[in-house]
Amino acid sequence: MKKISIMKLSGVILLTCAGLTQANLLYNPGFEIEGPGGVKDADGWFQTAGWVERLPDTVAPSGDYVLQVGDSDDGWHWASQNIAVTPGVEYTFSTLIKAYMPAGPNGDDDAAFILYDWLDAGGASLGNGSSAYDNSSPDYADFVWVSRSVIGTAPAGAVQAMVRALAYMPNDNGTSGIWFDNVEAIPEPATMGLFGLMGGGLLWVRKRFKI
């Protein structure tokens, strides 16, 4: 009887861990919620001025809004959000990207990224990683949504990750465009909370059954 109870408890703990750790840690990941700056402002996201806008899209992968990055003469623009992280935990960062990057001088230098940057308590970078999409990518197609993801393990001393939907568009020609939707930051079940919950559960079992 005791063995059955322990097995059931272990199963509940594992299922709970899996459920908890599959949650997206980013707020407003699909840019559906309007921010205080008006309809072009995505709530909860920092957007570089002028070139990054929340816009309606009738063919958005989900919801009614996406984030658009237009051409800019200084190249780099993004939307970012910081999340709390735990050292030693593995995270998957991903986004959907749609782009128009015409071949030739107007689009060959353009690129879109999902990028993370580990930050310590003082805001200093402890390392980063990214996944890129440009018109030389094997899956590139004009105005077609594709996915990009990158996995990283938070290093010792990390307390936050800055997650960025990032675009590089150096040619201010008004022809190219990059759009983002459904940005995610998900801790992996194998590392997040599993041992903590199992440890607590096993302690309860020892006290309950005096083993």
C-alpha positions as CSV (number, residue, x, y, z in Angstrom):
1,M,0.0,0.0,0.0
2,K,2.8,2.4,0.8
3,K,4.6,1.6,-2.5
4,I,1.4,2.4,-4.5
5,S,1.0,5.8,-2.7
6,I,4.7,6.7,-3.3
7,M,4.3,5.8,-7.0
8,K,1.2,7.9,-7.4
9,L,2.8,10.9,-5.6
10,S,5.8,10.6,-7.9
11,G,3.6,10.6,-11.0
12,V,1.7,13.7,-9.8
13,I,5.0,15.5,-9.1
14,L,6.3,14.8,-12.5
15,L,3.1,15.8,-14.3
16,T,3.0,19.0,-12.2
17,C,6.6,19.9,-13.1
18,A,5.9,19.3,-16.8
19,G,2.9,21.5,-16.7
20,L,4.6,24.3,-14.8
21,T,7.7,24.4,-16.9
22,Q,6.0,24.5,-20.3
23,A,4.5,28.0,-19.6
24,N,5.7,30.9,-21.7
25,L,7.5,33.4,-19.4
26,L,6.9,36.4,-21.7
27,Y,4.0,38.7,-21.2
28,N,2.0,39.7,-24.2
29,P,3.9,37.3,-26.5
30,G,1.7,37.9,-29.5
31,F,1.5,41.7,-29.1
32,E,-2.3,41.6,-28.8
33,I,-2.4,44.0,-25.8
34,E,-2.1,47.7,-26.5
35,G,0.4,49.6,-24.4
36,P,0.1,53.1,-22.8
37,G,1.7,54.7,-25.9
38,G,-1.3,53.8,-28.1
39,V,-2.2,51.2,-30.7
40,K,1.4,50.9,-32.1
41,D,2.8,50.3,-28.6
42,A,2.9,46.6,-27.5
43,D,2.3,46.4,-23.7
44,G,5.2,45.0,-21.7
45,W,7.7,45.4,-24.5
46,F,10.5,48.0,-25.0
47,Q,10.4,49.1,-28.6
48,T,13.2,51.1,-30.2
49,A,11.7,54.4,-31.3
50,G,10.1,55.0,-34.6
51,W,10.8,51.8,-36.5
52,V,9.2,49.1,-34.4
53,E,5.4,49.1,-34.4
54,R,2.5,47.0,-33.2
55,L,0.2,46.7,-36.2
56,P,-3.0,44.8,-37.2
57,D,-2.4,41.8,-39.6
58,T,-5.3,39.9,-41.1
59,V,-3.1,36.9,-41.6
60,A,-1.3,36.9,-38.2
61,P,-0.5,33.3,-37.0
62,S,-2.7,34.0,-34.0
63,G,-4.7,36.9,-32.8
64,D,-5.0,40.2,-34.8
65,Y,-1.7,41.9,-34.2
66,V,2.0,41.5,-35.1
67,L,5.2,43.5,-34.5
68,Q,6.6,45.2,-37.6
69,V,10.1,46.5,-38.1
70,G,10.6,48.9,-41.0
71,D,13.7,50.1,-42.9
72,S,16.1,52.3,-40.9
73,D,19.3,54.0,-41.7
74,D,21.1,52.9,-38.6
75,G,20.4,49.2,-39.0
76,W,19.5,47.6,-35.7
77,H,16.0,47.8,-34.1
78,W,14.1,45.5,-31.8
79,A,11.5,44.8,-29.2
80,S,12.7,43.4,-25.9
81,Q,11.4,42.1,-22.6
82,N,13.3,40.9,-19.5
83,I,12.3,37.7,-17.6
84,A,13.6,36.2,-14.4
85,V,15.8,33.1,-14.8
86,T,17.4,30.4,-12.6
87,P,21.1,29.5,-13.1
88,G,21.5,26.0,-14.4
89,V,18.0,25.9,-16.1
90,E,17.7,25.4,-19.8
91,Y,15.4,27.8,-21.8
92,T,14.1,27.7,-25.3
93,F,13.6,31.1,-26.9
94,S,11.6,31.2,-30.1
95,T,9.5,33.4,-32.5
96,L,7.6,33.4,-35.7
97,I,9.1,35.6,-38.4
98,K,7.7,36.9,-41.7
99,A,9.9,39.0,-44.0
100,Y,10.3,40.6,-47.4
101,M,14.1,40.9,-48.1
102,P,14.5,41.3,-51.9
103,A,17.6,39.9,-53.5
104,G,20.2,42.4,-54.3
105,P,21.5,45.5,-52.5
106,N,18.1,46.4,-51.0
107,G,17.7,43.1,-49.1
108,D,20.8,41.0,-49.0
109,D,22.1,42.6,-45.8
110,D,18.7,42.4,-44.0
111,A,18.3,39.8,-41.2
112,A,15.9,38.9,-38.4
113,F,16.9,37.3,-35.1
114,I,15.5,35.8,-31.9
115,L,18.2,36.7,-29.3
116,Y,18.7,36.2,-25.6
117,D,21.2,37.9,-23.3
118,W,21.9,36.6,-19.8
119,L,22.1,39.4,-17.2
120,D,23.5,39.5,-13.7
121,A,22.0,41.5,-10.8
122,G,23.8,44.6,-12.0
123,G,22.5,44.3,-15.5
124,A,25.9,43.2,-17.0
125,S,25.8,40.6,-19.8
126,L,27.0,37.1,-19.0
127,G,26.6,35.8,-22.5
128,N,24.1,35.5,-25.3
129,G,22.8,33.4,-28.1
130,S,20.6,33.8,-31.2
131,S,19.0,32.3,-34.3
132,A,18.9,34.2,-37.6
133,Y,16.7,34.4,-40.6
134,D,17.7,36.1,-43.9
135,N,17.1,35.7,-47.6
136,S,19.9,33.1,-47.9
137,S,18.2,30.8,-45.4
138,P,17.0,27.5,-47.0
139,D,13.5,28.1,-45.8
140,Y,13.3,31.7,-46.8
141,A,10.2,32.8,-48.8
142,D,8.7,36.3,-49.2
143,F,5.9,37.1,-46.8
144,V,5.7,33.5,-45.3
145,W,5.8,32.9,-41.6
146,V,8.7,30.7,-40.4
147,S,9.9,29.7,-37.0
148,R,13.3,30.3,-35.3
149,S,14.4,29.1,-31.9
150,V,17.6,28.9,-29.8
151,I,18.3,27.1,-26.6
152,G,20.5,28.3,-23.8
153,T,21.3,27.4,-20.1
154,A,21.4,30.2,-17.7
155,P,24.9,30.6,-16.3
156,A,25.9,31.1,-12.7
157,G,25.1,34.6,-11.5
158,A,22.3,35.1,-14.1
159,V,19.1,36.6,-12.6
160,Q,17.4,37.8,-15.8
161,A,17.4,37.2,-19.6
162,M,16.7,40.0,-22.0
163,V,14.7,38.5,-24.9
164,R,14.8,40.4,-28.2
165,A,12.9,40.2,-31.5
166,L,15.7,41.8,-33.4
167,A,16.0,43.1,-36.9
168,Y,19.0,44.4,-38.9
169,M,17.9,46.5,-41.9
170,P,20.8,48.9,-42.9
171,N,19.4,50.1,-46.2
172,D,16.9,52.9,-45.8
173,N,15.0,52.2,-49.0
174,G,11.4,51.6,-47.9
175,T,11.2,48.2,-49.6
176,S,12.1,45.6,-47.0
177,G,10.0,44.5,-44.0
178,I,10.2,42.2,-41.1
179,W,7.4,41.0,-38.8
180,F,7.4,39.1,-35.6
181,D,4.7,37.1,-33.7
182,N,4.3,34.6,-30.9
183,V,7.7,35.2,-29.1
184,E,8.3,32.6,-26.4
185,A,10.7,31.9,-23.5
186,I,10.1,28.5,-22.1
187,P,12.0,26.7,-19.3
188,E,12.7,23.0,-20.0
189,P,11.0,20.4,-17.9
190,A,14.2,18.4,-17.4
191,T,15.8,21.2,-15.5
192,M,13.1,23.6,-14.1
193,G,11.5,22.8,-10.8
194,L,11.7,19.1,-11.2
195,F,14.2,18.4,-8.6
196,G,12.8,21.0,-6.2
197,L,9.3,19.5,-6.4
198,M,10.6,15.9,-6.3
199,G,12.8,16.8,-3.3
200,G,9.8,18.3,-1.5
201,G,7.7,15.3,-2.4
202,L,10.2,12.7,-1.2
203,L,10.6,14.6,2.1
204,W,6.8,14.5,2.6
205,V,6.9,10.7,1.8
206,R,9.6,10.1,4.3
207,K,7.7,12.0,7.0
208,R,4.4,10.4,6.1
209,F,5.6,6.9,6.0
210,K,8.6,7.2,8.2
211,I,11.1,5.7,5.7
